[in-house]
């Protein structure tokens, strides 16, 4: 038998040291490789910068030049409640470019104006006591362009400005929808095409007739209307609509084709009401629950006709989340009580945070109510509504501060499937709260002002939604009713629920 030679302890120690040296060398080489790659990426990014200038070197009016060691070149401009900064720029071709503006917004978020070739758009800067960067895609034409940054709210600091090339990816909303052959309708989409020509719409490898309309609130978007008669010829089941552009890019959206609308246990209807809230719930026990009534004109021209169209004469439960005119119609809900038979009326003083109650088989938990804030918005009612595992969360007009408190008080009660945007994403938003809620769908009843609100553009779109899209297996999309019309959610349980959009009056069964 061959005899094993004993291993010298010194040799064993040498082998262990050699092993760790090799591991350390590998880690060092990987780190070096990563740093070199990062440097290459930085150089590439710098190569894409077409223009970069200290803001104090530009033409400006009624702004104050100040010094700060943390600012670029240690100087910046302070804009009071008036004034502007302007410059001209030559670009090689028509297209979208990215503008980056160094800023500091003290005392709260700010809305200002950006004027590109005499076309003015409102832009929103998130609250920031430290220097931060604002980014926005802007359309420039070949040759010379005039750019002006001017006050709307003012009271903001500005630093370095740069313009760079940017990649454009077409997008579409909604990503999911349903079509019922017994109630056919044209399907309306909002398409961010960035002036890229749309050349075809196909489904099941067939051309589908469509119409394009301008979208007035974003120059990078158009309204796409797909013809209902073509949709009637498609086979029932799940279909994919493909939209192709002149640069050969393709975007897709899912459409469920169904013979008829079947009954769901619960229906949630969020019509387009501009800035405000009015939501109709048809609960599993067939009770009608109304949350808020919008502005007075919304109540009269949208909400009441909608309720009449559904044959609703009795509102079993009417809840006003707080007494602002875009929620209580300016009359504390009195006209709704006059026109309809309201069995039960509640407001934010009817509950306190932590309260739980039931309507039939639907469970409610109050997350915020009167006494949890210092004004109407921060005192507004926020709640979770659960049915068969499905959870809808209503944000009311709460702010980021409320969300931080709710996150601390109710860490196990904020997850949801559908999140109704707090304060229409018009006030402040805590991205951590929305990420922790981990919704599948976000509904936003809002007007075009959200495009100039940092709560929507910065805190939600660039932080919360970006995180959810990259990290969450649950999240699908956000739907501003401004863009897609009424949003209807139909629910049987947590696993069996759908949503759809309507540019006109939604179908309810």
N, C-alpha and C positions, 0 to 999 in steps of 0.2 A: 504493500500500500504506500502511495506517495505521501510523504509527510509535509503538512502545511508549515511554512516558515513563519515564525512570529513577526508581527509588524512592530517595528521600533516606534516608541512613543514620539520621539523627535521627528521621525519621518511623517507620522500622522499629523503632527502640529504644522509641519511644513506644507503638507498637502492642503490642510484647512486654510492656511494663509494664502496659498496660491489660488484656491477656489474663490475666496473673497476678493482677491485682487482682480481676478478675471471679471467677476460680477461688477465690481466698481468701475472697471474699464469700460464694460459694455454700457453701463448707465451713463458714464461720462460722454461716450461717443454718441449715444442717443440724444442726450441733452444738447450736445454741440450741434448735432444735425438739426434738432428742433429749432435752436436759436438761429442757425443759418437760414432755415426755411422761413422762420418768422421775419428775419431781416429782408429776405427776398420779397415776402408779401408786403412789408412796409415800403420797399422800393417800388413795387408795382403800384401800390396805392398812391405813392408820391408821383409816379409817372402819370397817373390819371388825373392829377390836379391841374386844372387849366388856369386857375387864377387864385391867388392868395394875397391878402393885403391886411395890414393893421387898420382897424376901423378909423383911428384918428388921422390916417393919411388920406381918407376919402373926403368928398365934399359933404359938409353937414351944416345944419342950421338949428339954432336954439338948443343945442346940446352942450353939456359941460365936459371939458377935458379934465380928467382926474388921474391920479397915480395910484397904483397898487402893485406891490411886488409880486402878487400871485397872477396878475394879468399878463397876457402876451405882450412882450416889449415893455412891461411894467406901466402901461397906460391904457385907459379905456374911456368910453364916452358914456355919460349918464343922460338918459332921455327923461325929462320931466313929463308934464302933461301935454306937451306939444313938441314939434320938431321932426327932423328927418335926416337920414343919411342916404346919399345917392352915388352911383357910379355907372359907367358904361363898360360893356364887355363884348369882344368879338369872339364868336364861336364858329367852328368850321362847317357845321351843318345843322339843319333843323333837328330837333329832338329833345328828349328829356335829360336834364342834368341835375346834379344834387348840389344844393346850397347848404353850407354849414355855417352857422352863426354862433360865435361864442357869446354867452350871456350870463347874467345873474339876475334872477327875479326875486326880490326881497318883499316880504309882506304878503305873499300869495302868488298864485298863478296870474299870468298876464295875457291879454289879447292885444296884438298889434296888427299893422297892415304891411303886406309885402306887395309892391306894385311892380309888375313885369310888363314892360312895353305898354304902359298906360292901362293895364288890366289889374285891378286891385283885388287881392284876396286877403281874408282875415286868417291869421296864424296864431297858435297858442303856445306860450312858453310855460313850462311847468315851474312851480315854486322851487327855488334853489337859492340858498344863501351863499353857496360856493359857485365858482365858475363851472359852467356846464355847456354842452353843445346841443344846438337845435339843428335838425336835419329835415329837409323837405325837397321833394322832387319838383322841379319847375320846368316849364316848356320854353325853350329859347329858339330863335330863328337864326338861320345862317347870316353871318355878318354881325353888325352892331346891335346890341340890346341895351336898353336902359333899365336899371334896377334901383328901386327905392325902398328903404325900410323906414316906415313912418309911424307916428303914434296913433293909437286908438285909446288904450287905457293909460299908456305912458308909464312913468315911474319904474324904469328898468335900466340895467347897465348892459352895454354891448362891447364886445371885444373883436377879435379877428374874424374876418369873413373869407370863405373860400368857395370855389365852384369846381366840381369834378364831374367826370363822366360817370354814368351809373348804368347798371343792368336793369332791364325792364322785364317783368314776368306778368303776363296777362292773368287776370283773376275773374271769377264769376261768383255771384250770389243769386239765389241760394244753391248750395251744393246738393241739396236733397229737396224733392218736391213730390207731390202726388197729383194725378190726373184721373178724374172719374168720368167715365163715358156717359153715365146717365145725367151728369151735370157738366157738360163740356165748357171749357173756358180757355182763352189764350193764356199762355204762361209767360210771365214777365220776369226778366232777369236784369240785374245790373252787371255790366261787364266793364272792368278796368282794362281797356285796350291800348291806352297811351297813344292814341291817334294811329295805331296800327290798323290797316284796313282788314275788316272781316270779310272773308270770301265765301264761306259755306257753313251751313248748319246741317249736321247729319244725325240720323238715328237709325239703327239697324242697317247701316250702309246705304241708307236712302236719304236723298236731299229733302230737307224740311223747309217749307216756306217761312219766312220771317220778315220782320220789319225793324228797322233801327230808328230810334228817336234820340234827340239830344238829352243829356242829363245836365240840368242847369247849374248844379252846385259843385261839380268837379269836372274840369276840362279833360281829365284822363279817362272819363267814363262815358258810356252810352247805355241807353236802355234797349234791350233786345226783347222783342215780342215774338214768341213762337206760335204759329197758327194752329188753332184748335182743330180745324178740319183735318189737317195732316196727322195730328195726334190721335184722332179717332180711328185712323187706319192701322195704327200700330197694334201688335199683339199684346195681350195682357201679361203683366209681370214686370220685372225690373229691367229698365232700359237705360242706356247711356247716351246722352246727347253730346256730340262732339262739335266744337266750334273751332274752325281753322282760320288762321290769319295769313296775310300776304307774306310774312316772313317764315311761313311753314310751321309756326308754333301752334299747338293744339291745347285747348282746355276742355275739361269734361265735367258734366254734372249728371247726377243720378235722378231718374224720374220713374216713379212707380205708376204703371198704367193699370187701372182697376176698372172692372165692369161697372161697379156702383159703389157708392159710399155706404159702408156698413156702420152700424151703431157702435160707438165706443162708450165706455162707462162715463168718462168725463171729457169735457171740451173746454179749452181755454182760448179766448178770442182777444187778440190785442190789435185793434185797428190802428191805422195811421192817424194820429191826432195832433201832428206837429209836436210842439214842446208841451208835454203834460202827460197825464195818466188817465186812462179809462179802460178797464178790463172786465170782460164778461166771463164768468165761470158757470158752466152748466154741470152741476155736481152729479155724482152717481145716483143719488136719490131724487134727481130731477129738480132740486132746488136751484134757483138762480141766485148767484152771488155777484154783486157789482162792487168792484174796487175803484173808487173815485169816479168823477164824471167829467174831467177835462175842463178846458176853458168854456165860457158860456156859449160861444159860437160852435164849439165842438159838441157840446151837449145837445144843442138845438139842431145842427145840420148833419151830424154824424151819429152820435150815440142814440138819441131817441128814435130816429128813423131805423137804425139797425135793430134795436129792440122790437120795434113795431113789425119789421119785416119777419122776425122770428116768431111773431105772434105772442110775444111776452107781455102780459098785463100785470103780473105780480112779480115783484122783486123780493125774494124771501129774505135776503141779507144784503144790506147796503153798508159798506164800510168806507169812511173817509179817513185817509191816512194822516192828513193834516190840513190846515185851513189856509192854503195858498190858492190863488185864483186858477192856476192850471190843474188843480186837483179837485176843488170843491165848486167850480164854476162861478166863484165869486159870491154865491148866495148860501154857502154852507150846506148845499145839497137840497135846498128847499123845493126847487122846481121838479126834481126827480120824484120827490115825495108827493107832489101835487099830481103829476102825470101818471104815475104808477102807484099801485098799492104796495107799499113797503111794509113788510111784516116786522122786520127787525133792523134797527139802525144802530150803528156803532161808530165811534171815532177813536182817536189815539188815547183818549182819557178812559175808554172802556176797559183797557187792559194795562198790565204792567209787564215789563220784560221778565221772561221766565214762565208766564202763564201758558197753560195748555188747555185746549178745548176741542170739541168734536162737532162736526156737522155731518150727521149720518156716519158713514165709515171713513170720512176724511178727517185726519188729525192735524191740528194747528199748534204751532209753538211760536210764541211772541219773542222776538229777538231784540226789538227796540220799541219804545213807546214814550208817551209823555212823561217827562221827568228825567229822561236819559240824555237830554241836550239842553241848549240854552236859547234856541229859537225854533221857529216852526219846522224848518228842515231837519235839524238835529233831533227834534222831538218826534219826528214822523214815525209812523208805524212800519215796522219791518217784521216779516214772519216767514216761517217755513210751513208748507202745506204738504202732507204726505198721504198717499193713497196706494195701497198694495205695493209698497216699496219705492214707488215713484215719488220724487220730491221736487216741488217747485218752490223757489225762494224769491220773495218779493222784497226788493231793496228799499222801497219807499224813497224818500229824499234824504236818506242818511248820507253822512260824509265819511271821509277816511278815518276821522277820530272815532266815530261810532263803530266802524268796522273793526278797529283795533280793540275796542271794548268788547264787542261781540265775540271776537276771536278768543279773547281771554276768558270771558264768562261762559261761552257755549262752544268750546272747541270740538265737541262731538255732535253738534247740531247744525253745522253750516254747510255740510256737503249736500249737493243737489244735482239734479239732472238738468233743470232749466233755471237759469238765473235771470231775474228781471233787473236791469241795470239801475243801480241806485242813482237818484237825482239825474236820470237820463244821461249819465256820464257827462254831465254839465258842470257839476261841482267837483269835489275832491274824491279820489279813489285810492284805496289801499290795495296795490297789486297782490300782496301776500294773501289778503283775504280772498280775493277771487281765485287765486291759484289753489288755496286750501279748499275752497268750495268745489273745485274740480267739476264744473258743469259740462254738459254735452252741448248745450245750446244757450246762447245769451241773446235776450230780446231787449231792444232799445227803442222806446217810444221817444223820438227826438226830432228836432228840425236841423237845418243845415248848420246851425251854430256849433254843432259838435265837431265839425271839421276845423274849428279854430279853438277848440278846448283841449288843454293839455290832459285833462282827465281821460278823454277818449283817445286822442292821437298819440299821447306819450305814455301815460300810465297804463292804459288798457291795451292799445294796439301794439305798442313797442315793447312792453314789459310783460303784462299778464297774458295776453293772447299769444304772443310769440313763445312764451314759456310753455303754455298749454299745448300749442301746436307741435312743439318739438318733444315734449316730455310726457304728455298725457295720452293714454290709449283711449280715453273717453271722449275728449273734446272734438267737436265737428266744426262749428262756426258761430259767428255772431251775426244777427240780423237787425239792422236799424230799419224800422218801419218806414222811415223816410226813403229808403232805397228800394225796398221790396214790397211795400204795401202791408196789408193786414197779415199777421202771423197767427195761424191756428194750430194749436197743439191738441192732439187726440190721445187719450190715455186709457189703457186697460190695467197695466201694471208696469213695474220697472223695466221689464224686458220688452214689453209690447206697447210702444207708443210711437207716434209719428208726428211730423209737422209739415205744414205747407203754407204757401203764401198766395195772396190775392191782391191784384191791383184794384179790383172792385170789391163789391160786397162779398164776404166769405160765405161758403155753404156750411150750414149747420144741420145736423140730424141727431 
